[in-house]
Amino acid sequence: MTLRVALVDGGGTNIGSVSYALERLGATSRLTADRAEILAADRVVLPGVGAAAPGMERLRASGLSEVLRDVQVPLLGVCLGMQLLFDRSAEDGGVEALGLVPGNVVAIPAGPGVRVPHMGWNTLTDLVDDPLLAGIEEGERAYFVHSYAAPVGPATLASTTHGRAWSAVVRSGLHWGAQFHPERSASVGARLLRNFLLEVGR
């Protein structure tokens, strides 16, 4: 049976590349803001690029914030989509987010040798045993672009270091998030997406 993947239409500019990455893995993905279609899907992906305040405003205005809280199947947030899963983001003066993953997102502080945004390939470390990370090894690299991040906490499945350690992959129940861009992270990203389709929630 082909999995039905709902790509949440929250205005994220990386939607096309995420959709293409999923289709390369044999999934049928559909961009949608329809409540019934999202809740009927086998997997839900929340992509996102940009700032937290307009991202949450788009979700609230379309009713998608409540829909996402009602999803009962595996849900994956990507980049900004991951950050919006948390309780709150410090971006734009402070934004209440979806509250699906406990914790807050904060600004990455710049410093000697630490440029903001954190942009480029970086190493995944401190991997926790989880179906989303099956086959991904300690020290493999993924592609990041972000100025805000989630500190390492109880929900962290993998971290990366940019000045200090930050969450690279998180999980709370059926809600997963990847701070990096799996659609731009070569074999590591493809493996993570494949695991999301085939391994999680089994």
C-alpha positions as CSV (number, residue, x, y, z in Angstrom):
1,M,0.0,0.0,0.0
2,T,1.3,3.4,-0.9
3,L,1.5,5.7,2.1
4,R,-0.5,8.9,1.9
5,V,1.7,11.8,3.0
6,A,0.1,15.2,3.7
7,L,2.5,18.2,3.2
8,V,1.0,20.9,5.3
9,D,0.5,24.0,3.2
10,G,1.8,26.6,5.7
11,G,3.6,28.7,3.1
12,G,7.0,27.1,3.5
13,T,9.3,27.8,0.6
14,N,11.0,24.4,0.8
15,I,7.7,22.5,0.1
16,G,8.6,21.6,-3.5
17,S,12.0,20.1,-2.6
18,V,10.6,18.2,0.3
19,S,7.8,16.8,-1.9
20,Y,10.3,15.7,-4.6
21,A,12.5,14.0,-2.0
22,L,9.5,12.0,-0.7
23,E,8.4,11.1,-4.2
24,R,11.9,9.7,-4.9
25,L,11.3,7.3,-2.1
26,G,8.0,6.1,-3.6
27,A,5.6,8.1,-1.4
28,T,2.6,9.9,-2.7
29,S,2.7,13.4,-1.1
30,R,0.0,16.1,-1.5
31,L,0.2,19.7,-0.5
32,T,-2.9,20.5,1.5
33,A,-4.5,22.8,4.0
34,D,-7.6,20.6,4.2
35,R,-8.4,19.3,7.7
36,A,-9.9,16.1,6.6
37,E,-7.1,15.3,4.2
38,I,-4.4,16.0,6.8
39,L,-6.2,13.9,9.4
40,A,-6.7,11.0,7.0
41,A,-3.0,10.8,5.9
42,D,-0.6,8.1,7.0
43,R,2.2,10.6,7.6
44,V,2.2,14.4,8.0
45,V,5.1,16.7,7.2
46,L,5.3,20.3,8.3
47,P,7.9,22.0,6.2
48,G,9.0,25.6,6.8
49,V,11.6,28.2,5.9
50,G,11.6,31.7,7.3
51,A,10.6,33.3,10.6
52,A,8.5,31.9,13.5
53,A,5.9,34.8,13.8
54,P,4.7,34.8,10.2
55,G,4.9,31.0,10.1
56,M,2.6,30.6,13.1
57,E,0.3,33.4,11.8
58,R,-0.2,31.5,8.6
59,L,-1.0,28.3,10.5
60,R,-3.4,30.0,12.8
61,A,-5.2,32.0,10.1
62,S,-5.9,28.9,8.1
63,G,-6.9,26.8,11.2
64,L,-3.9,24.5,10.7
65,S,-2.5,25.1,14.2
66,E,-5.5,23.2,15.7
67,V,-5.4,20.6,12.9
68,L,-1.8,19.8,13.7
69,R,-2.6,19.3,17.4
70,D,-5.2,16.7,16.4
71,V,-2.9,14.6,14.2
72,Q,-2.7,11.0,15.5
73,V,-0.1,9.7,13.0
74,P,3.6,10.4,12.8
75,L,4.3,14.0,12.1
76,L,7.6,15.4,11.0
77,G,8.6,19.1,11.3
78,V,11.5,20.3,9.0
79,C,13.7,23.3,9.7
80,L,11.2,26.1,10.8
81,G,8.6,23.3,10.9
82,M,10.6,21.6,13.7
83,Q,10.9,24.9,15.6
84,L,7.2,25.5,15.4
85,L,6.6,22.1,17.1
86,F,8.0,23.6,20.4
87,D,6.2,25.6,23.0
88,R,7.7,28.9,22.2
89,S,10.3,30.7,20.0
90,A,12.2,33.7,21.0
91,E,12.2,34.9,17.4
92,D,10.3,38.2,16.6
93,G,10.1,39.1,20.3
94,G,8.6,35.9,21.4
95,V,6.1,33.6,19.6
96,E,3.7,31.0,21.1
97,A,4.2,27.9,18.9
98,L,2.3,24.6,18.6
99,G,3.3,23.1,22.0
100,L,3.8,19.6,20.6
101,V,7.4,19.2,21.8
102,P,8.3,20.6,25.2
103,G,10.9,23.4,25.3
104,N,11.7,26.7,23.8
105,V,13.6,27.8,20.7
106,V,16.3,30.5,21.2
107,A,18.6,32.7,19.1
108,I,22.0,31.2,18.3
109,P,24.5,33.7,19.8
110,A,27.3,34.8,17.4
111,G,30.8,34.8,18.7
112,P,34.4,34.2,17.7
113,G,34.3,31.6,14.9
114,V,30.5,31.3,15.3
115,R,28.6,32.9,12.4
116,V,24.9,33.4,12.4
117,P,23.0,32.0,10.6
118,H,24.4,28.5,11.1
119,M,24.7,27.6,7.4
120,G,26.3,24.5,5.8
121,W,27.2,20.9,6.5
122,N,27.6,19.9,10.1
123,T,28.1,16.7,12.1
124,L,25.3,14.8,13.9
125,T,26.4,13.6,17.4
126,D,25.0,12.0,20.5
127,L,22.5,10.0,18.5
128,V,19.7,8.3,20.5
129,D,18.3,4.9,19.5
130,D,15.1,5.8,17.6
131,P,13.4,4.5,14.5
132,L,13.8,7.8,12.7
133,L,17.6,7.5,13.0
134,A,17.9,3.8,12.0
135,G,21.0,3.4,9.8
136,I,22.3,6.9,10.5
137,E,25.7,6.8,12.2
138,E,27.4,9.0,14.8
139,G,29.5,11.6,12.9
140,E,27.5,11.7,9.7
141,R,26.8,15.1,8.3
142,A,23.7,17.1,7.4
143,Y,22.9,20.5,5.8
144,F,21.7,23.3,8.1
145,V,20.4,26.8,7.6
146,H,19.1,28.6,10.7
147,S,19.6,31.5,13.1
148,Y,17.4,30.1,15.9
149,A,17.7,26.6,17.5
150,A,16.4,24.4,20.3
151,P,18.8,23.8,23.1
152,V,19.6,20.1,23.8
153,G,17.0,18.7,26.2
154,P,14.9,15.6,26.9
155,A,13.4,15.5,23.5
156,T,16.7,15.6,21.7
157,L,17.5,12.5,19.5
158,A,20.7,14.0,17.9
159,S,22.7,17.2,18.3
160,T,25.1,19.3,16.4
161,T,27.6,21.8,17.6
162,H,27.8,25.5,16.4
163,G,29.4,27.4,19.2
164,R,27.5,25.0,21.6
165,A,25.4,21.9,21.2
166,W,22.0,22.3,19.7
167,S,19.2,19.9,18.9
168,A,19.4,18.5,15.4
169,V,16.6,15.9,15.7
170,V,13.9,15.8,18.3
171,R,11.0,13.7,19.3
172,S,8.0,13.8,21.6
173,G,5.5,11.0,21.2
174,L,4.5,10.8,17.5
175,H,6.0,14.2,16.8
176,W,9.5,14.3,15.3
177,G,11.5,17.3,14.0
178,A,14.7,17.8,12.0
179,Q,16.5,21.1,12.2
180,F,18.5,20.3,9.1
181,H,17.1,20.1,5.6
182,P,16.8,16.3,4.8
183,E,15.9,17.2,1.2
184,R,19.4,18.8,0.9
185,S,21.3,16.4,3.1
186,A,22.2,13.7,0.5
187,S,22.1,10.1,1.8
188,V,21.6,11.0,5.5
189,G,18.5,13.1,4.6
190,A,17.2,10.4,2.3
191,R,17.6,7.8,5.0
192,L,15.8,10.0,7.6
193,L,12.9,10.5,5.3
194,R,12.8,6.8,4.4
195,N,12.7,5.9,8.1
196,F,9.9,8.4,8.6
197,L,7.9,6.7,5.9
198,L,8.6,3.1,6.8
199,E,10.0,2.7,10.3
200,V,8.4,5.1,12.7
201,G,5.0,4.3,14.2
202,R,5.3,0.6,13.5
